[in-house]
Amino acid sequence: MKIAFVGKGGSGKTTLSSLFIRHLAAARLPVVAVDADINQHLGPALGLDEDDAAALPAMGAHLPEIKEYLRGANPRIASAETMIKTTPPGHGSRLLRVTEDNPVYAACATTVDLDGGPVRLMVTGPFNESDLGVACYHSKVGAVELCLNHLVDGRGEYVVVDMTAGSDSFASGMFTRFDMTFLVAEPTRKGVAVYRQYKEYARDFDVALRVVGNKVQGPDDLAFLRDEVGDDLFATVGHSDWVRAMEKGRPPRFDLLEEANRETLRRLQEEADASYEHRDWARYTRQMVHFHLKNAESWGNERTGADLAAQVDPEFVLAESAADTAAAR
């Protein structure tokens, strides 16, 4: 399952996504974790010290290698230089699997050993001084979108993405790449404002959205969220001494996380697992193509000097069977 954590800055989405990743790792489930936020905090939330987190290989820095590998022998893509963030796979493309070894993981993934088990961690890389005035952060996130477009995940496999804050996720089609989106909302007007924005934007694309109330301190906070969010409020998280210790860099063993919060994580996993039953690979592929054609027309054709609409393979549908076919070649 592909799972996104979204929310306004400071809502606690990185904390919640890191707890969810630890929960999956504790169950010895295969996990690829991706930090796609402009503020790169997922590594430290998973226990890396600041120096190790800063040294993680940036996906954006390896974008040419990623493109060349994913292009494979797809005859519709003349060169890696004509691939953009939305380029969809077709016959001949190389596809990614969660549990395999491949050059993309070799270049961009770092194994983080949690107390429950290992996870693969990939990061977009920070937006730094050299980018000011010359780059857009979405060009870095584009590496994540391209990989998600070419990734085939199966039952019991998890890709967890800590997304960029607020409604910035809608600057590309990446918000449609997920089976389940958990929106982390504080019980404040600003917290629920992001929910309303996300709900409105996502409505036309059948995005499965569940709200997780964070920093809920009592009945008044819970009542506020229920009034503002309604049936989309799926679960809540309150104060956690375990999280406080983690934020100080001294996390206890994960099995010491408070039972109420462990139950919330179990519910999130059950909801994500249930979404697999409704996966529609054909719709997923259509949405991918839709955003590729929009990007091609608005800027991609001009930038690459190619007709990027011709990259669309009308006979191709991304699915587990497509990954099996690609692996056999």
C-alpha positions as CSV (number, residue, x, y, z in Angstrom):
1,M,0.0,0.0,0.0
2,K,1.1,3.6,-0.7
3,I,0.3,5.8,2.3
4,A,0.7,9.6,2.6
5,F,0.8,11.7,5.8
6,V,-0.2,15.3,5.1
7,G,-1.2,18.3,7.2
8,K,-0.2,21.8,8.0
9,G,3.3,22.6,9.2
10,G,3.7,21.8,12.9
11,S,0.6,19.5,13.0
12,G,2.7,16.5,13.9
13,K,2.5,14.6,10.5
14,T,6.2,13.7,10.6
15,T,5.8,12.4,14.2
16,L,2.7,10.4,13.2
17,S,4.3,9.0,10.0
18,S,7.5,8.0,12.0
19,L,5.3,6.2,14.6
20,F,3.4,4.4,11.8
21,I,6.7,3.3,10.2
22,R,8.0,2.0,13.5
23,H,4.7,0.2,14.0
24,L,5.0,-1.6,10.7
25,A,8.7,-2.3,11.3
26,A,7.8,-3.9,14.7
27,A,5.6,-6.3,12.8
28,R,8.5,-7.2,10.5
29,L,6.6,-5.8,7.5
30,P,8.5,-4.5,4.4
31,V,8.6,-0.7,4.4
32,V,10.0,2.0,2.2
33,A,9.8,5.4,4.0
34,V,10.1,8.6,2.0
35,D,10.7,12.1,3.3
36,A,9.2,14.4,0.7
37,D,8.8,17.5,3.0
38,I,10.7,20.7,2.4
39,N,11.8,20.4,6.0
40,Q,13.6,17.1,6.3
41,H,12.8,15.7,9.7
42,L,11.8,12.1,9.1
43,G,15.3,10.8,9.5
44,P,15.7,12.2,13.0
45,A,12.2,11.1,13.9
46,L,13.3,7.6,13.1
47,G,16.3,7.9,15.4
48,L,19.1,9.2,13.2
49,D,21.3,11.9,14.7
50,E,21.5,15.2,12.8
51,D,24.8,14.5,11.1
52,D,23.7,11.1,9.8
53,A,20.3,12.6,8.7
54,A,22.1,15.4,6.8
55,A,24.3,12.8,5.0
56,L,21.5,10.8,3.6
57,P,21.7,10.7,-0.2
58,A,19.2,13.0,-1.9
59,M,16.9,11.6,-4.5
60,G,16.9,14.9,-6.4
61,A,20.7,14.7,-6.8
62,H,20.3,11.2,-8.4
63,L,17.4,12.2,-10.7
64,P,19.4,11.5,-14.0
65,E,20.3,8.0,-12.8
66,I,16.7,7.3,-11.7
67,K,15.4,8.4,-15.1
68,E,17.9,6.3,-17.0
69,Y,17.1,3.2,-15.0
70,L,13.3,3.6,-15.1
71,R,13.3,4.4,-18.9
72,G,14.7,0.9,-19.5
73,A,13.9,-0.2,-23.1
74,N,10.7,1.8,-23.4
75,P,10.7,2.8,-27.1
76,R,8.4,5.8,-26.5
77,I,11.0,7.6,-24.4
78,A,13.9,8.7,-26.6
79,S,16.2,9.6,-23.8
80,A,16.3,10.2,-20.0
81,E,16.5,13.9,-20.7
82,T,13.0,13.9,-22.1
83,M,11.5,12.3,-18.9
84,I,9.8,14.7,-16.5
85,K,8.4,14.0,-13.0
86,T,5.0,12.8,-14.4
87,T,6.4,10.5,-17.2
88,P,4.3,7.3,-17.0
89,P,5.7,3.8,-17.5
90,G,4.9,1.8,-20.6
91,H,6.0,-1.5,-22.2
92,G,9.8,-1.8,-21.8
93,S,10.0,0.5,-18.7
94,R,11.6,-0.8,-15.6
95,L,9.3,-1.0,-12.6
96,L,10.2,-0.8,-8.9
97,R,9.1,-3.3,-6.2
98,V,9.2,-2.7,-2.5
99,T,11.3,-5.7,-1.5
100,E,13.8,-5.9,-4.4
101,D,17.3,-4.6,-4.8
102,N,17.8,-2.2,-7.7
103,P,20.0,0.7,-8.7
104,V,17.5,3.3,-7.4
105,Y,17.6,1.9,-3.9
106,A,21.3,1.4,-4.1
107,A,21.8,5.1,-4.9
108,C,19.1,6.7,-2.8
109,A,17.9,4.3,0.0
110,T,19.5,4.0,3.4
111,T,18.6,1.1,5.7
112,V,17.6,2.3,9.1
113,D,17.5,-0.4,11.8
114,L,14.7,0.3,14.2
115,D,14.1,-1.7,17.3
116,G,11.4,-3.7,15.5
117,G,13.2,-4.3,12.2
118,P,14.9,-2.5,9.2
119,V,13.2,0.0,6.9
120,R,14.4,1.6,3.7
121,L,14.6,5.4,4.0
122,M,14.7,7.7,1.0
123,V,14.8,11.6,1.2
124,T,14.3,14.2,-1.5
125,G,17.0,16.3,0.0
126,P,16.7,19.7,1.7
127,F,16.0,23.0,0.0
128,N,19.2,25.0,0.7
129,E,20.8,28.3,-0.1
130,S,22.1,27.1,-3.5
131,D,18.5,26.6,-4.6
132,L,17.3,30.1,-3.7
133,G,16.1,32.0,-6.7
134,V,17.0,29.3,-9.2
135,A,15.0,26.2,-8.2
136,C,11.6,25.1,-7.0
137,Y,11.3,22.5,-4.3
138,H,8.8,20.6,-6.5
139,S,11.7,19.8,-8.8
140,K,13.2,17.8,-5.9
141,V,9.9,16.1,-5.1
142,G,9.6,15.2,-8.8
143,A,12.0,12.3,-8.1
144,V,9.5,10.9,-5.6
145,E,6.6,11.3,-8.1
146,L,8.6,9.6,-10.9
147,C,9.4,6.6,-8.6
148,L,5.8,6.3,-7.4
149,N,4.7,6.2,-11.0
150,H,6.9,3.3,-11.6
151,L,6.4,1.4,-8.3
152,V,4.3,-1.7,-8.0
153,D,3.5,-2.6,-4.4
154,G,1.6,-5.7,-3.3
155,R,-0.5,-6.8,-0.3
156,G,1.5,-6.5,2.9
157,E,4.1,-4.1,1.4
158,Y,4.1,-0.5,2.5
159,V,5.4,2.8,1.0
160,V,4.9,5.6,3.6
161,V,5.5,9.2,2.4
162,D,5.8,12.2,4.7
163,M,4.5,14.8,2.3
164,T,5.2,18.5,2.1
165,A,3.1,20.7,4.4
166,G,-0.2,22.2,3.7
167,S,-1.7,22.2,0.2
168,D,1.6,22.3,-1.6
169,S,1.1,18.6,-2.4
170,F,-1.4,19.7,-5.1
171,A,1.3,21.4,-7.1
172,S,1.7,18.1,-8.9
173,G,-0.4,14.9,-9.4
174,M,1.4,13.1,-6.6
175,F,-1.5,13.5,-4.2
176,T,-3.3,10.9,-6.4
177,R,-0.5,8.3,-6.0
178,F,-1.7,6.9,-2.7
179,D,-4.1,4.2,-1.6
180,M,-4.7,6.0,1.7
181,T,-4.0,9.6,2.8
182,F,-4.0,10.4,6.5
183,L,-4.4,14.1,7.2
184,V,-3.0,15.1,10.6
185,A,-5.0,17.9,12.1
186,E,-4.7,19.8,15.3
187,P,-7.9,21.0,17.1
188,T,-7.5,24.6,15.9
189,R,-9.0,26.7,13.1
190,K,-5.7,26.6,11.2
191,G,-5.5,22.8,11.6
192,V,-8.9,22.2,10.1
193,A,-8.4,24.8,7.4
194,V,-5.9,22.6,5.7
195,Y,-8.4,19.7,5.9
196,R,-11.0,21.7,4.1
197,Q,-8.6,22.6,1.3
198,Y,-7.4,19.1,0.9
199,K,-11.0,17.7,0.9
200,E,-12.0,20.1,-1.8
201,Y,-9.0,19.5,-4.1
202,A,-9.1,15.7,-3.6
203,R,-12.8,15.3,-4.2
204,D,-12.6,15.0,-8.0
205,F,-9.9,12.4,-7.9
206,D,-11.4,9.8,-5.5
207,V,-8.6,10.3,-2.9
208,A,-9.2,8.2,0.1
209,L,-8.8,10.7,3.0
210,R,-8.9,10.0,6.8
211,V,-8.3,12.6,9.4
212,V,-6.1,11.9,12.5
213,G,-6.6,14.4,15.2
214,N,-3.3,15.2,17.0
215,K,-2.6,16.9,20.2
216,V,-6.1,16.2,21.4
217,Q,-6.1,17.0,25.1
218,G,-9.7,16.5,26.2
219,P,-13.4,16.4,25.4
220,D,-13.5,19.9,24.1
221,D,-10.7,19.3,21.6
222,L,-12.4,16.1,20.4
223,A,-15.8,17.9,20.1
224,F,-14.2,20.7,18.1
225,L,-12.7,18.2,15.6
226,R,-16.0,16.3,15.3
227,D,-17.9,19.5,14.6
228,E,-15.4,20.6,12.0
229,V,-14.4,17.4,10.3
230,G,-17.5,15.2,10.7
231,D,-17.2,11.6,9.6
232,D,-13.8,12.0,8.2
233,L,-12.4,12.1,11.7
234,F,-10.9,8.6,11.9
235,A,-8.7,8.6,15.0
236,T,-7.0,10.8,17.6
237,V,-3.7,11.0,19.3
238,G,-3.2,12.7,22.7
239,H,-0.2,13.4,24.9
240,S,2.7,10.9,24.7
241,D,5.6,10.7,27.1
242,W,7.2,8.3,24.6
243,V,7.0,10.9,21.8
244,R,8.4,13.6,24.2
245,A,11.4,11.3,24.9
246,M,11.8,10.6,21.2
247,E,11.9,14.3,20.4
248,K,14.7,14.7,23.0
249,G,16.6,12.0,21.1
250,R,16.1,9.4,23.8
251,P,13.3,7.2,22.6
252,P,12.4,4.2,24.8
253,R,11.8,0.8,23.2
254,F,8.9,1.1,20.8
255,D,6.9,-1.6,22.7
256,L,6.7,0.9,25.6
257,L,4.6,3.4,23.5
258,E,1.3,4.0,25.3
259,E,-1.4,1.4,24.5
260,A,-3.9,4.0,23.4
261,N,-1.5,5.3,20.8
262,R,-0.5,1.8,19.8
263,E,-4.2,1.1,19.2
264,T,-4.5,4.1,17.0
265,L,-1.6,2.8,14.9
266,R,-3.2,-0.6,14.6
267,R,-6.4,1.1,13.3
268,L,-4.4,3.1,10.7
269,Q,-2.8,0.0,9.4
270,E,-6.2,-1.8,9.2
271,E,-7.7,1.1,7.3
272,A,-4.7,1.2,4.9
273,D,-4.9,-2.6,4.4
274,A,-8.6,-2.4,3.6
275,S,-7.9,0.2,0.9
276,Y,-6.0,-2.5,-1.0
277,E,-9.3,-4.3,-1.7
278,H,-10.5,-1.2,-3.6
279,R,-7.3,-0.6,-5.6
280,D,-8.1,0.2,-9.2
281,W,-5.0,0.0,-11.3
282,A,-6.7,1.2,-14.4
283,R,-7.9,4.4,-12.7
284,Y,-4.5,4.9,-11.1
285,T,-2.9,4.7,-14.6
286,R,-5.5,7.1,-16.1
287,Q,-4.8,9.7,-13.4
288,M,-1.1,9.3,-14.0
289,V,-1.6,9.9,-17.7
290,H,-3.9,12.9,-17.0
291,F,-1.3,14.8,-15.0
292,H,1.4,13.9,-17.4
293,L,-0.5,15.4,-20.4
294,K,-1.3,18.5,-18.3
295,N,2.4,19.0,-17.4
296,A,3.5,18.3,-21.0
297,E,1.3,20.9,-22.4
298,S,1.9,23.6,-19.7
299,W,5.7,23.4,-19.6
300,G,7.2,20.0,-20.4
301,N,7.1,20.0,-24.2
302,E,8.8,23.5,-24.3
303,R,11.4,22.6,-21.7
304,T,12.4,19.2,-23.3
305,G,11.8,20.1,-26.9
306,A,9.8,16.9,-27.3
307,D,6.2,15.9,-27.7
308,L,5.8,14.3,-24.3
309,A,2.2,13.2,-25.1
310,A,3.8,10.6,-27.3
311,Q,5.4,9.0,-24.2
312,V,1.9,7.7,-23.2
313,D,1.5,4.0,-24.0
314,P,-2.3,3.5,-24.5
315,E,-1.9,-0.3,-24.1
316,F,-0.2,-0.2,-20.7
317,V,-1.8,-0.5,-17.3
318,L,0.4,-0.4,-14.2
319,A,-0.3,-3.5,-12.2
320,E,1.5,-6.4,-10.4
321,S,1.3,-8.4,-13.5
322,A,3.2,-5.7,-15.4
323,A,6.0,-5.9,-12.8
324,D,6.2,-9.6,-13.3
325,T,6.4,-9.2,-17.1
326,A,9.1,-6.5,-16.8
327,A,11.2,-8.7,-14.4
328,A,11.0,-11.6,-16.8
329,R,12.7,-9.6,-19.6
